[in-house]
Amino acid sequence: MRYEGPRSPRRGHPDTATDALARGLGWFSIGLGLAEILAGGAIARALGMRGQEGLVRAYGVREVATGVGIVTAEDPTPWIWGRIAGDALDLVTLAAAYEGNSRKDNLLIAAAAVAGVTALDAICADRLTRSTAVPMPHIGNYRTRTGYPRGIRESRGAATDVEGSEGMLTPALLKPWAA
Amino acid sequence: MRALVWHGAQDIRCDTVPDPEIEQDRDVIIKVSACAICGSDLHLYDHVMPGMEKGDIMGHESMGEVVEVGKGINGALKKGDRIVVPFTIICGECDQCRRGFFSVCERSNRNKQVAAKAFGHTTAGLFGYTHLTGGYAGGQAEYLRVPYADATHIKVPDSLTDEQVLFLSDIFPTGWQAAVQCDIQPTDTVAIWGAGPVGQMAIRSAILLGAKHVVCIDNVPERLEMARAGGASTINFSDESVIERLNQMTAGKGPEKCIDSVGMEAHATATIDSMVDRAKQAVMLESDRPHVLREMAYVCRGAGVLSIPGVYGGLVDKFPMGMIMNKGLTIRTGQTHVNRWTDDLVRRIEAGEIDPSFVITHRVGLEDGPEMYKTFRDKKDGCIKVVIKP
């Protein structure tokens, strides 16, 4: 869990939105990785990369490892940066396979999808990097806002003579017996 | 005059609207000197509470000076009087008002047939709070018409400032009633969900009423800090299990008294049940998110009391009636019978037992009201309570 940082108007609060985005990307990574491992042959054929099934499966292992890291780590930031590095590797691999490829359409769709997820990873990594690992002092100091002008000792129990409570309390017959 | 006007979900604007006029003999008009944004205004802002119409004037926490008096006021008020306006409009004469159950006044809701359809029987008219409760114009404005004003007012002494008495209109008596109806005993642990303005008032009220230990549950750091300043122990539900911590604090027995000052919009992503509630809300299978009710019912000690000042609007799902029945829990709830408590509370403010102005974090003009709704809703900038000075 990280916290909203110095440039946030709510600094000091847990940054739950970015954390949820990061964990979501982690689960996506695990799902994609498992698909690459289990259907490496089919994916390689669909991308016109016959003969590179092993590479696809290796990338799948990388995805699963990164995803597990994101989902389980206290601080997912380094793992999200790891995803971005992996995305770059994917894009380079797809670009290298473009020349003379028989399934260029599928390759371009795959590249566009990877680019989209890379953008999401980058947004997430940027937000995580701007947040902080420990809560910052929050805005406003309310430590002295007691509400008791005469002090809490004077006020504690001062209103046991409350007026107007008739009919809104526990009926006498239902009161607890003395212990 | 200028007023904060509802135009739709998340759309409140500072508009110029016609000045209010005396419509009934028992009306007065006040020039508003101070008003506030209430947590329950946020239910209207987010449009989770039905019954709002475009053009409705917001606000039910207001005070000011009487500038016009209807013919039927009969000396109860005169021009120049300084009054706080309770959020519940009361006739002062019907059976419920005479019994002190002002929030279920039988006469002040001019749309009582709609309220009766929704709730079985009518409830009181409320300022600036949907057409279910009369569709009366609210007080986040330069002027306010106060119906049944000979009964619907709280006179306040000149020795107290506007900021000290403004919250007699709602949040102070609301937190007070929530604590009083817990029937607090000197041995009691009182757990209070929500460290917003009503939660803060409930903390101070529980301390004044002599609770042994007050615990407040929230996840907003500055609100928890203010709760601690008021004498409460705190639990941050983002960091730790509420149920485990409350049981630890009470030798495994649970708190005797539990107060829900959160209501229908419990944090939507903090727990699985709230996420399911949120999904159901989206497809109209449920109107409110009752996470706090479920948690209170679970952790409350047997034969304890659940006090619910938090606003609920309609239907909740997975309400743990089995826990409530088998543990013999008592539920007390309701809109606040403001005038039942205010004479006593004015006396306590004068005596220095409490000063409700501690909760104010933002003071703005009417023109900044729309932006402050957003700031308050998003809990930004350390915002806990906004006072508007028109």
Interface residues (C-beta under 8 A of the other chain):
Chain A: M1 P9 R10 G12 H13 P14 T16 A20 P135 H138 I139 G140 N141 Y142 R143 T144 R145 T146 G147 Y148 P149 R150 I152 E154 S155 R156 G157 A158 A159 T160 V162 E163 G164 S165 E166 G167 M168 L169 T170 P176
Chain B: R99 G100 Q177 V180 Q181 D183 P186 Q200 R204 S205 I207 L208 L209 G210 N219 V220 P221 E222 E225 M226 R228 A229 G230 G231 S238 T269 A303 V305 T330 R332 R340 W341 D343 D344 R348 G352 E353 I354 D355 P356 F358 V359 T361 D378 K379 K380 D381 G382 I384
